[in-house]
Amino acid sequence: MKKPAFLISIDTEGDNLWGSPEVISTENAKYLQRFQDICEKYGFKPTYLTNYEMAVSPEYISFAKGVIERNQGEVGMHLHAWNSPPIYPLTPDDNRHKPYLIEYPENVILEKVTFMTELLENTFGIKMLSHRAGRWAFNAYYAKLLHQLGYLVDCSVTPYVDWSGVKGNPQGNGGTDYSQFPDGAYFMDLDNIAKPGSSTLLQVPMSTRLKYGAFHNGFKLIYDRLRGKKRPPSTRWLRPSGNNVTDMKLVAQQCLDEGKDYVEFMLHSSEFMPGGSPTFKDQAAIEQLYQDLDELFEWLSQRCIGMTMAEFYQYKLMG
């Protein structure tokens, strides 16, 4: 039996976007080499899913070109609709509301996805093969666009998580509900992206697992309804949040015990920089992050083999 893959997906974007800065800086590009070094220490290859401000950052471009030239990672596409050209105001304050790409007219979605794809391909001299939607918002039209443009992998699905209660456009319907989506990789039905189909677009959902069993979740659902609240079941992610290495190992072990052929880790590029995110606010928090990463990566290196998203696609084709 082949070893399962360890996939590292980094949403590569501007500094502390949670704070809705009026001017987006990209200082976090200076902090990516340390993360790249720890990945290479264990033979892992990150996929840097890159958005607009990073795609025009000279420091990031230099870093990413080096990764590509040494075949130690991949650059893919990530799109934040509110500041990715062509600019098309959708709300009274797009910077504050951060509308989802799927809330825009289809012709605007097409223009934005095409622009970002061409920008990245021209900048790095490679075909874009992998993608993650900004704010995890995805639908069938978006999937069909990626397929038409030659993408092979999307990793926007977050199993068990319902984003419909999280608004982009205040007048919109919220994000995508992934509560009934598969929790393993599948080639997508482009008319119903929650189901496997015959397309060549591979969906690689995030490694998320329910915190509690069916009985506990059922009781909690009834309790929330009685209180007039709608909340999705609690989940664990293979994603650092500060001193959660035990939980990350638990998620990975659950996936492996289920016979999954990959586990997928994610973080934002700005989370490697002190003060670049609400989670890792200072140097002490960053040092703890790297201690956790070292422990997690050493543990995973004994169980998995590192691959980029595009490499995992070929791995799936080989069966």
LUMTOR-387001 format. One record per residue (C-alpha): x, y, z. Coordinates in pm, whole numbers, plus 32768, in hexadecimal, padded with zeros to 4 digits. Example, Ala and Ser with C-alpha at 12.3 -4.5 7.8 and 13.67 -1.06 7.14 Angstrom:
2
84CE7E3E830C
85577F9682CA
END
This chain:
319
800080008000
808181577FA1
80C9825480B2
7FC1836280D6
801C84C48070
805285EA8156
7FD4872380A7
802D887D8126
7F4B899380A7
7FA78AFA80FB
7EB18C1280B2
7FB78D0B8041
7F2C8E668077
7F648FBB8116
7FAA90118280
7E978FF18387
7D6F9000829B
7C8F8FB083C4
7CC2911E8425
7C3F919F82D4
7D6792888291
7D2793A1819B
7E7F936B8103
7EEA91FF80F0
805891BD813D
8119907F80E9
822B907D81F1
81DE8F10823C
82988EAF80FE
83D98EE581C5
83758DD582BB
83258CBC81C9
84888C3981A1
848F8BBC8308
83538AF382C7
83DB8A73817D
85168A00822F
8459892F832E
838C88938216
84C78832815A
856187AA829B
8454869D829A
843486738121
82E7872A8103
827D880C7FE3
818D892C8027
809089AD7F2E
80868B297F47
7F288B8E7ED8
7F718CF47E73
7E8A8E217E64
7EAA8F707DB5
7F7990427EA6
80798F2B7ECF
80868EED7D58
810890527D2B
81F090507E5A
835D904B7DE4
83D18F9E7F24
82D18E8A7F04
830E8E5F7D8F
84828E2D7DCF
843E8D337EE6
833D8C6C7E21
840E8C5C7CE5
85268BC27DB4
84388ABB7E40
83BE8A657CE1
851D8A577C4C
858E89627D5A
845188917D37
840C88BD7EAB
82A789387E91
819389B97DB3
80EA8B077D70
7F718AF97D42
7E5A8BF87D34
7D8D8C957E4C
7C968DB07E0E
7C0A8EB97EF7
7AF58F4D7E28
7ADE90A27ECD
7C3E91157E71
7C9B903C7D48
7C8890EC7BF5
7BB491467B42
7B1E92047C67
79A391FF7C6F
7900929A7DA5
77F491B27E2E
77A292427F86
77BA939C8028
790A932F80BD
79A491FD8017
7AE0921480E9
7A0F91EC8223
791490E981A8
7A03901F80CD
78F98F987FDF
79208E377F5B
79828E0E7DEF
784D8D357DB7
77738E637E13
77E58F287CDF
77448F157B85
77CA8DF17ABB
78748ED279BB
79378F7B7AD5
79968E297B6C
7A1B8DC37A17
7AE68F0379F4
7B7B8EE87B51
7BD88D787B37
7C6D8DA879DB
7D348EDB7A49
7DCC8E2B7B79
7E1D8CF27AB4
7ED18DB779A4
7F868E937AA0
80138D687B5B
806C8CA77A21
811C8DD17986
81D28E267ACB
82528CC97B16
82628C3579B8
819C8AFF7A17
803D8A7A79E3
7F528AAF7B09
7ED2895A7B76
7E5889867CDD
7D5E8A737D7B
7CA88AD27EB9
7B848BC27EC6
7B9D8CF67FA0
7AD88CD080E3
7A918B648080
796E8BD27F9D
793D8AEA7E74
78278A817D87
77EA89C47C43
78228AF17B5F
79728B347C04
79D289C37BE1
797A89C37A70
7A4F8AFA7A39
7B7C8A587ADC
7B4989227A08
7B3689F178C8
7C788AA87925
7D3589637956
7D47894C7AD0
7D6B87EC7B55
7D3788197CCC
7C5188E47DA9
7C6B88D97F25
7B5189C17F8F
7A7188C1803C
7A6F88B981B9
79AE877E821C
78AA879B8333
78C08919832B
779689F282C9
78028B548269
76A28BC8820E
76888C888354
77C28D4F8304
77698E7C8230
782C8F178116
77389001806E
764A9062818D
7529902F8099
75AA8EDC8029
75778D738096
76C48D418145
77D08C4580EE
77C38ADD8074
772B89C78146
781B88A0813C
776D87D4824A
770386C58152
783F86BD807B
79338598806F
7A5985A48161
7B5185018073
7BD885527F19
7AF085227DEF
7AD585837C82
79B386777C77
786086737BD3
786987D27B44
76EE87F27B56
76DE87807CC0
782C87C37D67
77C787067EA1
77D585C07DDE
78E484F97D2B
78CD85077BB2
798E84D37A72
7A4086237A4F
7BB9864C7A5E
7BA087487B7E
7C1286A27CC0
7B8087257E04
7C6D87007F2C
7BA287638061
7C4C87E98197
7C9486EE82AC
7B82874283A3
7ADA864F8491
79B686678583
7A1C869F86EC
790185CD8777
7838849A871A
76DF84888679
7622847A87C5
76CF85AE8854
76A686728710
7536861186F6
74F186848859
75AA87CB881C
74E3880786DB
739787DB8792
740D88BA88B0
747889D087C0
732B89BE8706
726A89E4884B
73388B1E888E
72F18BA38731
74578B7786BB
74E98AC38591
764A8A4A85C5
771289478504
77B2882685C0
790088758666
7A28880F8592
7B9E87E385B2
7C8188518496
7DDF87EE8433
7E3B89588469
7F0E89FD857A
7E598AE0866E
7F5E8AF18783
7FB989CA8863
7ED188DB87A7
7FCC87DD8725
7F1586C187D8
7DD087198726
7E82872F85D7
7F1885D68608
7DC085548666
7D2685D78523
7E4185438454
7E2B83F58507
7CB383E484D0
7CE4841F835C
7DF383168347
7D29821C8412
7C09824C831D
7CF281EB8202
7CFF83458164
7E17836E8067
7E7884CA80E1
7E6A85BC8201
7E5B873181BB
7EE988478292
7EA289B98262
7F0F8B0A82E7
7F1A8C708267
806A8D008201
80348E2882EA
801F8D3A8414
81958CFC83FC
81D88E6B8451
81BD8EFB85B1
80888FD785B6
80218F66845A
7EE78EC184E2
7E0A8EC38619
7E8A8D668675
80018D988679
80288EF48708
81968EFE876D
82E58E4F8749
829D8D66886E
81648CE987BD
822A8CB2867D
83338BEA8738
82218B1087CD
81908AE38670
82DC8A6185EE
830489778717
81AE88E886C4
820288D08551
8347881C859B
8294871D8675
817586EF857D
825386D7844A
834085DF84ED
82158507854C
817C851D83F0
82C684D78342
82B7837583CF
815B833B8340
813B840781FF
81F8847E80CE
820285EF8072
815E86617F2D
80E2879E7E8B
7F7887AA7E1E
7FD8876D7CB3
80B286467D16
7F9085B47DDD
7EB985CD7CA4
7FAF84ED7BEA
7FBA84067D19
7E4083E07D04
7E4D83947B90
7F47827C7BCE
7E4D81DD7CBD
END
